[in-house]
Amino acid sequence: MVSVLPDLLRRNPERIPLVASRLNISPDELRELVMNPRINPYVPLVVLKGVSYQQAVDLLESQYNLPEVEVSLQAMRWYPYGKLFAHVVGYVGQISEEELKAYQQMANGEWRVARDEGQAANGEGQTESTYHSPLATRALYDGADFVGKSGLERQYERFLHGMPGGEQVEVTPLGRRVRLLQQIEPLPGARLVLSLDAKLQQRAYELLQGRVGALVALDPRTGEVLACVSQPAFDPNLFVPRIPADIWRTLLNDPQAPLNNRAIQSAYAPGSIFKPFVALAGLETGVLTIRSSVSCPGGYQFGRRFFRCWRRHGAVDFYGSIALSCDTFYYITAQKLGPERLAYWARQFGLGAPAGIDLPHERKGLVPDPEWKRRALKQPWYGGETLNYGIGQGYLLTTPLQMAVATMGIANRGVIYRPHLVRQIVAPDGRVLYTAKPEVIHRIQASPAHWDAIIEGMVRVVERGTARRAKIAGVAVAGKTGSAEFRKGGRTHSWFIAFAPAENPRVVVCVLAEEAGHGSEVAVPIAAEWLKAFFANGE
């Protein structure tokens, strides 16, 4: 690793071109780094990582003529799986001024907590080991620290950080080393044990290649995340120790937004995968019964507008409305329910609010109602908007994670657990600091007969409806396809939600492929292949 001493270069800016040429970087880039007001100029600033042995030797031999440059060994983050876990694990980067202030305050606060606990335990002013958080082992972060910027790295920064080692040295006014005063041994941070299955994650990653979208899979019995992939992805190793400016600009300006975790940060109209939730609302409110039926002539006339169905279904009963995804059936059901009851039942399943996964920056989506529209858009609610609401279109926005969580609610007949990635946090000495337990976040009260009807309808989707490509030998799969309009003239987003086995669910999966066409054509085959891997894996 090669570092520069910003203070020396600030005092001798004419040497920046020379130093930059020896380090094979542009003078402007080096000048921007060392002149950054947020860094500590007296702390070596890493500018190169992974340099060759010969390059390191050449720089060391030139030390006398390059007092601004230091060559050293330092443990740095390495992400062996690269893009595979990029959005979940995240990446680290040099601490910002705002982060430095926040973590210093947090560290000081946690140190006081740990010290007080020690006094309570043994009457002394400190404890021998305070791993309630690794921050208890250090009073402050400093400007040279690397911290989590996204994903689990950011969410669990206070556990992962540990305390870096180093040397306390005496230097001349020019920054030259005189003698070693103290060697400081590093203290590692804690270790996270995740619920993710590497084989299932790999399979999801492979199946989404060439697509823009996401796959989320959960264990409905606990809320554990089994796989979470967003495509396209990025290589988190690019960020260690800092990402080159040109690569950063490329990632930021990429129209496919590879930095965005579509599983939790992108919200879309769910389309027809919303219909089972509308069906349950209809049953519970008495708007529907399992004997309800409609005649579908290819759409529904409402006022002067004809709301089209995706095909002419003819006579459609309750179960057929789910299996065949008849829009006409749900136009009529939504009209009878009204937007307020549609919103109420959507929120019962957690839509319109963060699911609470242990990742930063989760988007909450949107569950609209007339009051929201008056407040946000200063407009009244129109009847046609209710019809679109019933087929998962219009203002309704959900994330793939939210739809996986909501599907868990059907699979569990009303019980929804908080989704989580971290199963345990383990201290360096092997002590378990934290063990996740299933946490119920929603309980939807509905008649057992109505749960039976919705699940039966979703089983028929796979057995004889729009998702027949999701059949798995020996496993009853319950699912629902969706094709959500995105922009006029563009292809629809492709959705599929499923759980299996239908009678005793062990897995829930949600697949989204942006502008990929019908759910049955793209999302279903992806989910089917992933589910085959799940059951072949002995899950």
ABEGO torsion letter per residue (X at the ends): XBBBBAAAAAABAAAAAAAAAAAGBBAAAAAAAAABAABBAABBBBABBGBBAAAAAAAAAAAAABAABBBBBBBBBBBAAEAAAAAAAEBBBBBBAAAAAAAAAAAAAAAAAAAAAAAAAAGBABBABBAABAAAABABBBAABBBBABEAAAAAAAAAAEBBBEBBBBBBAAGBBABBABBBBBBBBBBBBBABBAAAAAAAAAAABGBBEBBBBBBAAAGBBABBBBOBBBBAAAAOABBBAAAAAAAAABAAGAABBAAAABBBBAEAAAAAAAAAAAAAAGABBAABBBBBAGEBBBEABBBBBABBAEBBBAAAAAAAGBAAAAAAAAAAAEAAAAAAAAAAAGBGBBAGBBBBGBBAEBBBBAAAAAAAAGBBBBAAAAAAAAAGBEABBBBAAAAAAAAAAAAAGGBBBBBBABABBBBAAGBBABBBBBBBABBBBBBAAAAAAAAAAAAAAAAABAAAAABBBGBBBBBBBBBBBABBGBBBBBBBBBBOBAABBABBBBBBBBGAEBAAAAAAAAAAAAAAAAAAAGX
